[in-house]
Structures are given as structure tokens and as C-alpha cells.
Amino acid sequence: MKLSLHPRLLLLVALIVVTSACTGGRTSPTTATSPDASTTTAPTPETTVAQTTTTLPPLAHRIGTRIVDGVGEFYDTVTAERFVPRGVNYVDFQPNPAGGYEDRVFATNTYDAERVREAFRTLATNGYNTARIFVDTCGAQPECIANYSGQGLNDEYLDNIAEVMHIAGEEGIWLLLTANSLPDVGGYWQIFDSYYNQGHEGFDGRENADWLHTGGVEAKAVLWDGLLSGLVDRGAPFEVLLGWQLTNEFWLHKNFEPLSLTSGVVETANGRTYDMADAEQKRRMVVDGVVYFIDRIREVIDAYDPDTLVTMGFFTPQFPHQTYIGGDWYVDTAPLLTEANLDFFDFHAYYDTDLTVPEHAENFGMPGHQEKPVLMGETGSGKATVPSARAALGRGYRFIAESCEAGWDGWLNWGYYVWPDDQPGPAWAFLDSDGLLLEAFSPNAQPDPCVVPPDAPFDLTTGTTPRVSRSELTRPAKYAVDDSLEGWGSGDYPPQWIAIDFDQPSTVVEIGLGVDQWPPGISHHQVWATLSDGREVLVADIERFTGPEMLIGTELNPGLTDVVSVRVETLASTSWVSWREIEVISAASTGSACLVDGGPIRVAPSNEAATVAGTKDVTALVEARYLGDPQWLRLPGDRWILATADLCPDLPVVDGPRLDLVEVTIEVEVPSGSGEVFVPGAFGAGIPVWNPWSVLVLPTDQPVQSVTMLLPRNSVIAYTYTRGEWDTVERDAACQEMSRRTFVASDGLVIHDAVANWADRC
């Protein structure tokens, strides 16, 4: 059984109420003329950052920080009112030449000014005030931030940054612009090498040298100098900025030098030496290194934008409360709260992790340190562990309200646009589920984020211990409802079931199922609800393709009342039955659900429709009707019951029957020793798009393997073969890349293919 990894997702921004005298301000976003493009100065390996003589932006910054009653906060320097950043991380994942995705908001081949404007206008209309944007996540191609064929920065890319700043001003959105890492091109790593090759300062390897070695710090200083000077030359309106963020999330590799050393002396970029046999000196080395980096880059920023606010991003440290957050990375923020020359801190925290809000705050070192504001520049939850948007909303309400008490007072959700279908580790974005989070979290709908709305959704599985048909010893039932990295595993094939009982009768509006199945394939599940009068109601009958980190489930509109238990039965699957997470969401609901006593359940609305095998007459929840002759009623999951009377007249009417699917078989001959072979492609029918392991070809001892799928009739299907990863994709006999294979789906079609080579074996 294969277990998918927990995605580390970024989400909402929170600000700690920290109080100090005003350290900066911003004039409000204002309409400005289009930026004046000009050429940036290219760095050389010997470049050091000089003080600029470029004319500074004429307008003062309007948003500053101050201390009120010993607590730091953001405030509007014009109105003197407290300012609470609320908004989003504006990331836009687009395909890159490597076959994956990158956040490419400013990339010169995908930049879309009107797309940005529409998003900012939507945010402002809903009352949001802040967007956080990465300036350099597109770093290696000709359309990215750095000069691909020379040194310095890409002029057209800088034009796009400046234009987005103007758009933000025009639409009333404050920007937090954050760096991420050095670009692969543009001469910056040559700058690093020019220092690094002069001496390693007591430790070997580059893994941590970009932060602790002089070369890393100076290369970043040159990058910041080019960025700031280039934007000044373009007349970029710095007054629209909430601030500059020196990096998205600072961290070091704890298993590489110098952190892995247990002896010897290390000298870092600040010129100080530290004894690696002394744990306290090693910790001091990291803190001093971060402080030195902040001072060095702030020196560059202040030369161009002296009144700006400056911050830096961090994910949660792994002590004093142990956590899987960060994996093998190391970060230590507590000493920085008093030592770092930052105007505010950006501490990221997600509400799908293994830490509570107080534990997050304690790991960051926040208790007792209230003098500077703290922003939660990323917050949210991942779809792998929170299977429904409504559950994400309910958790978010409570997490953010609790974080107010812990010291945060501003939040930025991780993600605006829905993630691409084949992008791993998706988070719940603002535009998911028809904009549910965008509207519900908005200042218009929730003026005070520190107060949980009385109608907030609630996950009924919280704190429960499910009953199950059987369990593996290492994957007990509780793992299906505890947000852990593990899921419940039955340890056997279907039929299997898992049931959750509630303390009192409740209204159920949504049931979310997070899949933890390997290998992927077609599975058949039924969801049953037990009512307080003892009746069992079939809530959903779902037969579809499933695989790791996928979500299935059903939304009940209106909700089903008086539910005391929910049971998920798996009738068929290509693997042992396993669920990563199960949620049963309760919320206020208007109207009454339509329940029909009858059956049997059918596959499609026609007189010839097959009865679902093994299903007896049942009481079922119905969501829509198809006005054919005779009349059919649709269950969630696209199953049907033939109506013998005029039942549930208020049901919405659907236009036609279920999607017309046909059975297609793919047979493929593969090289000996290939192991598991997969068919990624664009199949439709709920199968992930171009996922390298999406469809497993059933393994046999023979060279020819096969898989049968239900696909939309007459659809043009594009596909290829892999052994589970894109670096194992098929190649032709000469080991050259191949065009994607195609066919037109028709009933009973059998495809015969042969794979000549695999990319990793050429």
C-alpha cells in the first residue's frame, strides 16, 4: 500500500498586535501612469552593492506600525485607525518547460494584466485589502525574473512587476512583495562562487551557504539592489506596498554542514566564529546569521525605500512542541523577536497540521513578546487532509479566531485560483467551490475575524472514535478522523466499512472522503446515514476512479436532519480499503431533504438500466429528478431510482441522463522488468489529468498488461505510459521523446500498444 505525503500548504496572513512608535507609513494606493521601462545594471561576480543616487519615490508609506498599551499593531497613518491585513497569497500556477507547474504571475509569456486586475477588483469588492505576491518563483527560463543570456534582471519582467503595483493602487489593494530564492541565471550564483571559492569559512557544501556564507548574503544583496533600482527607474508606486518581505520562509538544512557538525570552528558571513561542539553556540550561529542577513538586505532596501516596512517569513519551528512541519529543515524564531531589525514578523500557520494554535505560538516564541505585529502570511488547509471546502471554512473560522488570542491579527489565505488538476498537494483556494472561502472569510461577510460566526460549519467527527469492520494494527480507525498524516487502513480488500456515531442528532450538510488508496483504480462506495428513529438512509452511491490525495463525497442541499451515525461502505476497489480522512459536516440548513422509499437503485435512467449489483430496495436521499418517461430520481453519486409516484415535487430538474460512458481496454507490451506500469493522460470521467501514476495497468507475469476503463463516448483521449514518475516516461526505440498517443473512445474498443524504452533506462 502506498501512502501519499502530507502537503505543506501556505495560507492566510495574520498580524500580531505589536505596539511601537510609528516606524513607517504608506500613502494609499493611487492611480498612476504606466511604468517607464528601462534597462537594469547587470551585476558582475565582483559587484558589491553601492548606495544608490536614484530619486526616491515621492510619496510616504501609509501603513505603519505603532505600540498601543504595550502591544504592537499596524495602523493607517492618515486616519490613525488600526489596520488589519486580510487577503490572499496571489499565486498563479502555470505550466513550465520542465513539465511541472510554477507560480508565474509576472512571467513574460503568461502575464495577464487584466487577469490580475479582475482578481484584485474581486478582492476589494469583498472587502479584502492585501495580496502577497512572490517576485521570483519563476527563476530559470527566458520569461522569468533574471536575464537568461546575460547578467542582471529581465527588463520585461520588471515592467510587469511595476504594472501590477499600479494595478494594485488603482484597485485599492496593498501588496506584500516577497522573495523566495536566487534565480538560477542572471549571474547571481557566479557572485556566490566568487566569494565561496575564496574560502568555505569552516564548513563544506552549498546547502546552507546561501544564508550563512558571505557569498550567499552578497549575491542576495545584489539581487535586491537590482530589483529596487529597476522598479525605481520604472516609476513603480512603492506607496502601494504593505512592505517588502526578505524571503518567503527562512530555513536551513539541519542534516548538512555546518548544522550537522559536532566539532570544529565555523566562521559565517558576519565574521564571527562558533564552536560546533557547543549546542548553544551552534544555535547562536543561526540566529546571528539571520540577523546579519536582515541587516545587510535592509541596508539595500533603505537606500531606495527608506520608510518602508520590512518583514521576513517563517514556518513553525519544531520545538518546544514536536511537529512534522518542516521535515528535515531547521528554523528558530524566538530569539529574533527581540533581535531582528524587522518591522513586523510573518509567521505561517495552517489549520490542518499537528499543532494547536497555542502550540504554534509557543514554537514561534510569541508569548510575552507583543511589541511588534505578527502577520499570518500563509494559512489554510490542504485537500488531502480536509476533504471538503465547507470543512476548511469551519476550521478556518475557529483557527483564526483562536489565533487572535495568541497574538496574530491579520490573515492571508494560501491561494486565490483553484489548483490545476494534476498539481500535487492542492490547498483549498478562494475560488474553490464557487468561491465559498472567498465570500465567507471576506471582511464584508465577517467584519471581525476574531469572532466565529454562529452558523459556522462543524465537523461532527471531531473527537470521535469510529467503528470499523477491521483495522491494521498500525493504522487504527481514529486515524480517519484526526488530521494525521496516516489514514485508517482495513488491511484487506472489500467489502469493508467504517462508521462514526454522534453524541446527539445533528443536521448533516456535507460528507467529505479523503482517499488513501493504492493502487489507483475504479472503486465503489456507499454512504449511509442512521436517523434517530432507526431508519437507514442511502445518502450517496459513488462508483468512480480514485487514487491517493483525491477527494470524493457529497453535498446535501438541503441537509439531512436527525442523523445519529454515518457509515461508509466500500463494495469494490483495486486495493485494500483505506481512508485518509472522513468528515461529516453539520451546519444550518433550510428545507427538508427528500427521502424516497423504493428501489432498486439503477445505473442510468432508462427502462433498460441495469440494477446495481447487490442493492436491495432502500430508503434513499434524492437530489434531483429527470423528467423522462417514466420519471427518474437521482441520488448523489449519479445513481437513480425509478419513480412510481409523483414524489418530492420541489426537486430541481436535471436536463438529461448520466454521462454516456463506454468500456475501453488498453493492452500494452512493456520491456521485461518494468514493474508497475501506469497510463497517465487526459481521460475525463474524474481521472486526474496527466498524473504520472493515475491509472495502473494491472500487473501480470506476462509481457502484455491491460487495464479497462469507462470513458466518455466519442471523446478524444490523449495518453502515454510511465512507471509512476515523469522521469520514467516511455521513449521510442532510439530513446527519443514521443508524441502523446491518442484514440477516440467507443464501446468495446481494445487498444494494442508496445513500449520500447523508458526514459530512465536510456
C-alpha positions in Angstrom: 0.0 0.0 0.0 1.3 3.4 -1.0 0.8 6.3 1.4 0.8 9.9 -0.1 2.7 12.6 1.7 1.1 15.4 3.6 1.3 18.6 1.5 2.9 21.6 3.2 0.4 24.3 2.2 0.7 28.0 2.5 -2.4 30.1 3.6 -3.9 33.2 5.4 -1.9 36.1 6.7 -2.2 37.2 10.4 -0.8 40.2 12.1 0.2 40.2 15.8 -0.9 43.2 17.8 2.5 44.6 18.4 3.0 48.1 19.6 5.8 50.5 19.0 6.1 54.1 17.8 5.3 54.6 14.2 8.2 53.1 12.1 6.8 53.6 8.7 3.8 54.5 6.6 2.2 54.2 3.2 0.2 56.6 1.1 -2.9 54.9 -0.1 -2.9 53.1 -3.4 -3.4 55.7 -6.1 -3.9 55.7 -9.9 -0.6 56.2 -11.7 0.7 56.3 -15.2 2.1 53.2 -16.8 5.7 52.3 -15.8 8.6 53.6 -17.7 10.6 50.6 -18.9 14.4 50.9 -18.6 17.4 48.7 -18.5 18.8 47.4 -15.2 22.5 47.3 -14.4 23.9 43.8 -14.7 25.9 42.5 -11.8 29.3 41.1 -12.2 30.9 38.5 -9.9 32.9 41.3 -8.3 29.9 43.5 -7.7 29.3 44.9 -4.3 26.1 46.9 -3.5 26.7 50.6 -3.6 24.4 53.3 -2.2 22.1 54.5 -4.9 21.6 58.0 -6.1 18.3 57.2 -7.8 15.5 59.6 -6.9 13.4 58.1 -4.2 9.6 57.6 -4.5 7.9 60.9 -3.7 5.1 59.5 -1.6 5.3 58.4 2.0 4.1 54.9 3.0 0.6 55.0 4.6 0.6 51.8 6.6 2.9 51.8 9.6 3.3 50.1 12.9 2.9 51.5 16.4 2.6 50.4 20.1 -0.7 50.8 21.9 -0.9 49.9 25.5 2.3 47.8 25.1 1.0 45.9 22.1 2.2 46.4 18.5 -0.2 46.8 15.7 -0.5 48.1 12.1 -2.2 51.4 11.6 -3.3 53.8 8.9 -1.1 56.9 9.3 -3.7 59.1 7.7 -6.8 58.1 9.7 -4.9 56.8 12.8 -7.1 53.7 12.7 -5.8 50.2 13.3 -5.2 48.4 10.0 -5.8 44.6 9.9 -4.3 42.9 6.8 -6.9 40.5 5.3 -6.4 38.9 1.9 -4.7 36.2 -0.1 -1.5 34.9 -1.4 -1.9 35.7 -5.1 -0.2 32.8 -6.8 -0.9 31.7 -10.3 0.4 28.2 -11.2 1.2 27.8 -14.9 2.9 25.0 -16.8 6.7 25.4 -17.0 9.1 23.8 -19.6 10.1 21.1 -17.2 6.6 19.6 -17.4 5.5 20.8 -13.9 4.0 24.0 -12.6 5.4 27.3 -11.3 3.9 30.3 -9.7 4.3 32.7 -12.7 2.4 35.8 -12.0 5.0 38.0 -13.7 6.4 35.6 -16.3 6.6 37.4 -19.6 4.9 34.6 -21.6 1.9 34.2 -19.2 1.5 37.6 -17.6 -2.1 38.8 -17.9 -2.7 42.3 -16.6 -6.5 42.0 -16.9 -6.5 38.7 -15.0 -4.6 40.4 -12.2 -6.9 43.4 -12.3 -10.0 41.2 -12.2 -8.7 39.3 -9.2 -7.7 42.5 -7.3 -11.1 44.0 -8.0 -12.9 40.9 -6.8 -10.8 41.0 -3.6 -11.5 44.7 -3.0 -15.2 44.3 -3.7 -15.4 41.7 -1.0 -13.6 44.0 1.5 -10.1 42.4 1.3 -7.2 44.8 1.5 -3.9 42.8 1.0 -2.3 40.5 -1.5 1.0 38.8 -1.0 3.0 38.0 -4.3 6.2 36.2 -4.9 8.6 38.2 -7.2 11.0 35.4 -8.1 9.3 32.0 -8.2 9.8 32.0 -11.9 13.6 31.9 -12.0 15.1 29.7 -14.6 13.6 30.3 -18.0 13.9 33.2 -20.5 10.5 34.6 -19.4 11.5 34.7 -15.8 12.9 37.3 -13.4 16.6 37.1 -14.4 18.4 37.7 -17.7 18.6 34.3 -19.2 21.5 35.0 -21.6 23.5 37.5 -19.5 23.6 39.2 -16.1 21.1 41.1 -14.1 17.3 41.1 -14.3 14.8 40.7 -17.1 13.6 44.2 -18.1 10.2 43.0 -19.3 9.6 41.0 -16.1 10.4 44.2 -14.1 7.9 46.0 -16.3 5.2 43.5 -15.2 6.0 43.9 -11.5 5.7 47.7 -11.8 2.4 47.4 -13.7 1.0 45.1 -11.1 1.9 47.7 -8.4 0.0 50.3 -10.4 -3.0 48.0 -10.8 -3.0 47.3 -7.0 -3.1 51.1 -6.4 -5.9 51.5 -8.8 -8.0 48.7 -7.3 -7.2 49.5 -3.7 -5.1 46.5 -2.7 -1.9 46.7 -0.6 0.9 44.5 -1.7 3.4 42.4 0.3 6.1 41.5 -2.2 8.2 38.6 -1.1 11.4 37.0 -2.4 11.9 33.2 -2.5 15.4 32.2 -3.7 18.3 33.2 -6.0 17.5 32.8 -9.7 19.3 30.1 -11.5 20.5 32.5 -14.2 21.5 36.2 -14.3 24.9 35.8 -12.8 23.9 35.6 -9.1 25.4 32.2 -8.5 28.6 33.4 -10.1 28.7 36.1 -7.5 28.2 33.4 -4.9 31.0 31.4 -6.4 33.4 34.3 -6.4 33.2 34.5 -2.6 32.7 30.8 -1.9 35.8 29.8 -3.9 37.9 32.1 -1.8 37.2 30.0 1.3 34.4 27.9 2.9 34.6 29.7 6.2 34.9 26.4 8.2 32.2 24.3 6.6 31.7 22.4 3.3 28.8 22.2 1.0 26.4 24.8 -0.5 23.2 23.6 1.1 23.3 26.2 3.9 25.9 28.5 2.4 23.4 30.8 0.6 22.4 32.0 4.0 25.5 31.7 6.2 28.3 32.3 3.8 29.3 35.8 2.6 28.7 34.7 -0.9 25.1 33.9 -0.3 24.4 37.1 1.5 26.1 39.3 -1.0 24.5 37.6 -4.0 21.1 38.3 -2.5 22.1 41.9 -1.8 23.0 42.3 -5.5 19.6 40.8 -6.4 17.7 43.2 -4.2 19.7 46.1 -5.4 18.8 45.3 -9.0 15.1 44.8 -8.1 14.7 48.0 -6.2 16.7 50.2 -8.6 14.9 48.7 -11.6 11.5 49.4 -10.0 12.5 53.0 -9.1 13.7 53.6 -12.7 10.2 52.5 -13.8 8.4 54.8 -11.5 6.8 51.9 -9.6 4.5 53.2 -6.9 6.2 51.9 -3.7 3.4 53.6 -1.7 1.1 50.7 -2.5 3.2 48.3 -0.5 2.4 46.9 2.9 6.1 46.0 2.9 9.0 44.1 1.5 9.5 40.5 2.6 13.1 39.4 2.6 12.2 35.8 2.0 9.1 33.7 1.9 10.2 31.1 4.6 13.7 31.1 6.0 15.1 27.6 6.9 18.4 25.7 6.9 19.2 22.0 6.2 19.8 20.6 9.7 21.5 17.4 8.3 24.1 19.4 6.3 27.1 21.5 7.4 27.5 23.5 9.4 24.5 22.3 11.4 25.5 18.7 11.1 29.0 19.4 12.5 29.7 18.3 16.1 33.3 19.7 16.2 35.4 22.4 14.7 35.0 26.1 14.4 32.9 27.9 11.8 33.1 31.5 10.7 30.0 32.9 9.0 29.2 36.0 6.9 29.2 38.3 9.9 32.8 37.5 10.6 32.2 35.7 13.9 33.3 32.2 14.8 31.3 29.5 16.6 32.3 26.2 18.2 30.3 23.4 16.7 30.8 21.2 19.7 28.7 23.7 21.7 24.9 23.4 21.0 24.3 26.9 22.3 27.0 28.4 20.0 25.5 26.5 17.1 22.1 27.9 17.8 23.6 31.4 18.2 25.3 31.0 14.8 21.9 30.6 13.1 20.3 33.5 15.0 23.3 35.8 14.3 23.3 34.7 10.7 19.7 35.6 10.2 20.1 38.9 12.0 23.2 39.7 9.8 21.3 38.8 6.6 18.3 41.0 7.6 20.6 44.0 8.4 22.5 43.6 5.1 19.5 43.4 2.8 17.6 46.1 4.8 20.6 48.4 4.1 20.0 47.9 0.4 16.2 48.4 0.7 16.6 51.5 2.8 18.8 53.1 0.1 15.8 53.1 -2.2 12.7 53.0 0.0 13.8 54.2 3.5 10.3 54.5 5.0 9.2 51.0 4.0 8.1 48.2 6.3 10.3 45.2 6.2 9.4 41.6 7.2 10.6 38.0 6.8 8.6 34.8 6.6 8.9 31.7 8.7 7.2 28.3 9.1 6.7 26.9 12.6 9.9 25.8 14.4 9.9 22.1 15.6 10.4 23.0 19.3 9.4 23.0 22.1 6.4 21.1 20.7 7.4 18.4 18.3 5.9 18.6 14.8 6.4 17.2 11.3 6.2 20.7 9.9 9.4 21.4 8.0 10.6 17.8 7.9 14.5 17.9 7.8 14.6 21.7 7.8 15.6 23.9 10.8 14.2 27.3 11.8 14.4 29.2 15.1 12.4 32.3 15.6 12.1 33.0 19.3 15.4 35.0 19.6 14.6 37.0 16.5 11.5 38.6 18.2 13.9 40.8 20.2 17.0 40.9 18.0 15.9 41.1 14.4 15.6 44.5 12.7 12.1 43.8 11.2 9.1 46.0 11.5 6.8 43.0 11.8 7.0 39.2 11.6 5.3 36.9 9.1 4.6 33.6 10.9 2.9 31.0 8.8 0.4 28.5 10.4 -2.0 26.1 8.8 -5.1 24.6 10.4 -4.5 21.1 9.0 -1.3 20.3 10.9 -0.5 18.5 14.1 -0.2 21.7 16.3 -2.8 23.7 18.0 -2.8 27.5 17.8 -1.2 27.9 21.2 1.5 25.3 20.3 2.2 27.2 17.0 2.6 30.4 19.0 4.9 28.8 21.6 7.1 27.3 18.9 7.4 30.7 17.3 8.3 32.2 20.8 5.4 34.6 20.7 4.2 34.5 24.3 5.5 37.5 26.2 6.7 39.3 23.0 4.0 41.7 21.8 6.0 44.7 20.7 5.9 44.0 17.0 2.9 42.9 14.9 2.8 39.4 13.6 1.2 38.6 10.3 0.0 35.1 9.3 1.1 35.5 5.8 0.1 32.0 4.9 -2.8 30.0 6.4 -5.3 27.4 5.2 -5.6 23.7 4.7 -4.8 21.0 2.2 -7.4 18.9 0.3 -5.6 15.7 1.3 -6.4 16.1 5.0 -9.5 18.3 4.8 -11.8 16.7 2.2 -14.4 19.5 1.8 -14.3 23.3 1.4 -17.0 23.7 4.0 -14.9 21.8 6.5 -12.0 24.1 5.6 -14.2 27.1 6.2 -15.3 25.8 9.6 -11.8 25.0 10.7 -10.5 28.3 9.4 -13.1 30.3 11.3 -12.1 28.7 14.6 -8.4 28.7 13.9 -8.2 32.3 13.0 -10.4 33.4 16.0 -8.1 31.4 18.3 -5.0 33.0 16.7 -6.3 36.4 17.7 -5.9 35.4 21.3 -2.4 34.1 20.6 -1.2 37.4 19.1 -2.0 37.3 15.3 -4.4 39.9 13.9 -4.2 39.6 10.1 -4.5 36.7 7.7 -3.7 35.8 4.1 -5.2 32.7 2.6 -2.9 30.4 0.7 -4.3 30.6 -2.8 -6.7 32.5 -4.9 -7.1 30.3 -8.0 -8.1 26.7 -7.9 -5.1 24.5 -8.3 -4.5 22.7 -11.6 -6.0 19.1 -11.6 -2.5 17.5 -11.9 -0.7 19.8 -9.4 0.2 17.8 -6.3 -0.6 18.9 -2.8 -3.5 21.3 -3.6 -4.8 23.7 -0.9 -8.4 25.0 -0.6 -8.3 28.2 -2.6 -10.6 31.2 -2.6 -12.2 30.3 -5.8 -12.8 26.6 -4.9 -16.5 25.5 -4.5 -17.9 28.5 -6.4 -15.9 31.0 -4.2 -17.1 29.7 -0.9 -14.0 30.7 1.1 -13.6 34.0 -0.8 -17.1 35.1 0.3 -17.3 33.6 3.7 -13.9 34.8 5.0 -14.4 38.2 3.5 -14.5 41.3 5.7 -17.9 42.1 4.1 -19.3 38.8 5.4 -17.2 38.6 8.6 -16.2 42.1 9.8 -14.5 40.7 12.9 -12.3 37.7 12.1 -11.8 37.1 15.8 -15.5 36.1 16.2 -16.7 32.8 14.9 -20.0 33.2 13.1 -22.9 31.4 14.9 -23.7 29.4 11.7 -20.1 28.2 11.1 -19.8 24.6 9.8 -18.7 22.0 12.2 -17.1 18.6 11.6 -19.1 16.0 13.6 -16.2 13.5 13.5 -14.0 15.7 15.8 -13.1 13.8 18.9 -14.9 10.6 17.9 -13.6 7.0 17.7 -15.1 5.3 14.6 -16.3 1.7 14.5 -14.8 -0.4 11.7 -15.0 -3.8 10.0 -11.3 -4.4 10.7 -8.1 -2.4 11.1 -4.4 -2.9 10.6 -2.5 -2.6 13.9 -0.5 0.4 12.8 -3.4 2.2 11.1 -6.3 2.3 13.6 -9.8 3.8 13.0 -9.0 7.0 14.8 -6.6 8.0 12.0 -9.5 8.6 9.7 -10.8 11.5 11.8 -7.7 13.0 13.4 -6.0 15.0 10.6 -2.9 12.9 11.0 -0.5 12.0 8.2 -1.8 8.5 8.4 -5.2 7.2 7.5 -7.3 4.2 8.6 -6.3 1.0 6.9 -8.5 -2.1 6.9 -5.7 -4.3 5.8 -7.9 -6.2 3.4 -10.0 -5.9 0.2 -13.7 -5.0 0.1 -16.3 -5.3 1.4 -15.2 -3.1 4.4 -16.9 -0.4 6.4 -16.3 2.5 8.8 -18.9 4.1 10.9 -18.9 7.3 13.1 -21.5 7.8 15.8 -22.5 11.3 17.1 -23.4 12.5 20.6 -26.7 13.9 19.6 -29.0 14.0 16.5 -27.5 16.5 14.0 -28.1 18.1 10.6 -25.6 16.8 8.0 -25.0 19.1 5.0 -21.8 17.5 3.5 -19.8 14.3 3.8 -16.2 14.5 2.6 -14.0 11.5 2.0 -10.2 11.8 1.6 -8.9 8.9 -0.4 -5.8 6.9 0.7 -5.9 4.1 -1.9 -3.0 2.4 -3.7 -3.0 1.3 -6.4 -5.5 3.8 -8.0 -8.4 2.5 -9.9 -12.2 2.2 -10.0 -13.8 1.9 -6.6 -17.5 1.6 -5.4 -18.6 3.2 -2.2 -22.0 3.8 -0.4 -22.6 6.3 2.3 -25.4 5.5 4.8 -26.9 7.7 7.5 -28.8 6.4 10.5 -31.6 8.6 11.8 -32.7 9.0 15.4 -35.9 6.9 14.5 -33.7 4.0 13.5 -34.1 4.3 9.7 -31.1 3.8 7.5 -30.9 6.2 4.5 -28.6 5.8 1.5 -27.0 9.2 1.2 -24.7 8.5 -1.8 -23.7 5.7 -4.1 -20.4 6.5 -5.8 -18.5 4.5 -8.4 -15.6 6.2 -9.9 -11.8 6.4 -10.3 -10.0 7.0 -7.1 -6.3 7.4 -6.0 -4.1 9.0 -3.3 -5.0 12.6 -2.3 -8.2 12.6 -4.2 -11.5 13.8 -2.7 -14.9 12.2 -3.1 -18.1 12.8 -1.2 -21.4 14.5 -1.4 -23.1 17.8 -0.5 -26.7 17.6 0.8 -28.8 20.6 -0.1 -31.0 20.8 1.9 -29.3 19.0 4.8 -30.5 15.7 6.3 -31.7 16.2 9.9 -31.8 13.9 12.9 -28.6 12.0 11.9 -27.0 10.0 14.7 -24.5 8.0 12.7 -22.8 7.8 9.3 -21.4 4.7 7.7 -19.1 4.4 4.6 -19.2 1.0 2.9 -16.7 0.1 0.2 -18.1 -2.6 -2.1 -15.3 -2.7 -4.7 -11.8 -1.4 -5.0 -8.4 -2.3 -6.6 -6.7 -2.1 -3.2 -7.2 -2.6 0.4 -9.8 -0.3 1.8 -8.3 2.8 3.4 -9.4 6.4 4.1 -7.0 9.3 4.9 -9.8 11.5 6.4 -13.5 11.3 6.7 -15.6 14.4 7.6 -19.3 14.8 8.3 -20.1 18.5 8.2 -23.0 20.0 10.2 -24.4 23.4 9.5 -27.7 25.3 9.5 -29.9 24.2 6.6 -33.3 25.4 5.2 -35.9 23.0 3.9 -36.2 19.2 4.3 -34.2 16.6 2.4 -36.2 14.4 0.0 -36.3 10.8 1.2 -37.8 8.1 -1.0 -38.7 4.5 0.0 -38.2 2.4 -3.1 -35.7 1.0 -5.4 -33.9 -0.9 -6.6 -31.1 1.5 -7.4 -30.2 1.8 -11.1 -27.1 2.8 -13.0 -28.9 5.0 -15.5 -32.5 6.5 -16.1 -33.8 4.1 -18.8 -36.1 1.1 -18.8 -33.0 -1.0 -19.8 -30.9 0.4 -17.0 -29.0 -2.2 -15.0 -29.7 -2.6 -11.3 -26.7 -2.0 -9.1 -25.5 -5.4 -8.1 -26.4 -6.4 -4.5 -28.5 -3.4 -3.8 -31.9 -4.1 -2.3 -34.9 -1.7 -2.1 -33.8 1.1 0.2 -34.7 4.4 1.7 -32.6 6.9 -0.2 -31.9 10.6 -0.2 -32.7 12.1 -3.6 -31.2 15.3 -5.0 -32.8 15.8 -8.5 -35.3 14.5 -11.0 -35.1 13.6 -14.7 -38.5 14.2 -16.4 -38.3 11.4 -18.8 -41.0 8.7 -19.4 -41.1 7.2 -16.8 -39.7 9.7 -14.3 -36.4 9.0 -12.6 -35.0 10.4 -9.4 -31.2 10.9 -9.0 -29.2 10.1 -5.9 -26.0 11.8 -5.0 -23.3 9.9 -6.9 -25.3 9.7 -10.1 -27.4 6.6 -9.2 -31.1 6.6 -10.0 -34.4 5.3 -8.6 -37.4 4.8 -10.9 -40.3 6.9 -9.5 -43.6 5.1 -9.2 -45.4 8.2 -7.9 -45.1 12.0 -8.1 -42.5 12.2 -5.3 -40.6 15.3 -4.0 -42.1 17.9 -6.4 -39.7 20.6 -5.2 -36.6 18.8 -6.5 -34.5 20.6 -9.2 -34.9 19.1 -12.7 -31.8 17.9 -14.5 -31.5 18.2 -18.3 -30.7 14.6 -19.1 -29.4 11.3 -18.0 -25.9 10.4 -16.8 -22.8 10.8 -18.8 -22.6 8.3 -21.6 -19.6 6.1 -20.7 -18.2 3.3 -22.8 -15.8 0.5 -21.9 -12.3 0.8 -23.3 -9.4 -1.7 -22.8 -5.8 -0.8 -23.2 -3.3 -3.6 -23.7 0.4 -2.8 -23.7 3.6 -4.8 -24.1 6.4 -3.5 -21.9 10.1 -4.3 -21.5 10.9 -7.1 -19.1 11.5 -6.0 -15.5 9.3 -2.9 -15.9 7.4 -3.4 -12.7 4.3 -1.3 -12.2 3.2 0.5 -15.4 0.8 3.4 -15.5 -1.2 5.2 -18.1 -1.3 9.0 -17.4 -3.4 11.1 -19.8 -6.5 13.3 -20.2 -9.3 10.8 -19.9 -12.1 12.7 -18.2 -14.5 10.7 -16.1 -13.0 12.0 -12.9 -9.5 10.6 -13.6 -6.7 13.1 -12.6 -5.2 14.9 -15.7 -1.7 13.9 -16.6 -0.8 12.5 -13.2 2.2 10.1 -13.7 0.6 7.3 -11.6 -3.1 8.0 -12.3 -4.1 4.7 -13.9 -2.3 1.4 -13.1 -2.1 -1.2 -15.8 -2.9 -4.4 -14.0 0.4 -6.2 -13.5 0.8 -9.8 -14.7 3.6 -12.2 -15.3 3.2 -11.8 -19.0 4.8 -9.1 -21.2 1.4 -7.8 -22.2 -0.5 -6.0 -19.5 -4.0 -4.4 -19.6 -6.5 -2.1 -18.0 -10.2 -1.4 -18.6 -11.8 2.0 -18.1 -15.1 3.7 -18.5 -14.6 6.8 -20.7 -16.9 9.4 -22.2 -18.3 8.1 -25.6 -16.6 9.7 -28.7 -14.1 11.7 -26.6 -10.6 12.1 -28.0 -8.2 10.6 -25.4 -4.5 11.6 -25.2 -2.2 9.4 -23.1 1.3 7.9 -22.6 3.0 5.4 -20.3 5.2 5.7 -17.2 6.5 3.6 -14.4 5.0 6.1 -11.8 7.1 9.2 -12.3 7.7 11.5 -15.2 11.4 10.7 -15.3 10.4 7.1 -16.2 8.1 8.2 -19.1 8.2 6.0 -22.2 10.7 6.6 -25.1 10.9 5.3 -28.6 13.4 2.7 -29.9 16.0 5.4 -30.3 15.4 6.8 -26.8 13.8 9.9 -28.2 10.8 11.7 -26.8 7.5 10.6 -28.1 4.3 12.4 -29.1 1.3 11.6 -26.9 -0.8 8.7 -28.0 -4.4 9.2 -28.9 -7.7 7.3 -29.6 -11.4 8.0 -29.8 -13.4 6.2 -27.1 -16.0 3.8 -28.4 -17.8 0.9 -26.8 -15.7 -2.3 -26.6 -12.6 -0.7 -28.1 -9.3 -2.5 -27.4 -6.1 -0.6 -27.8 -2.8 -2.6 -28.5 0.4 -0.7 -27.7 4.1 -1.5 -27.1 6.6 0.4 -25.1 10.2 0.3 -26.5 12.2 2.1 -23.7 11.9 4.0 -20.5 13.5 7.5 -20.1 15.5 6.5 -17.0 16.9 3.4 -18.8 18.1 5.2 -22.0 
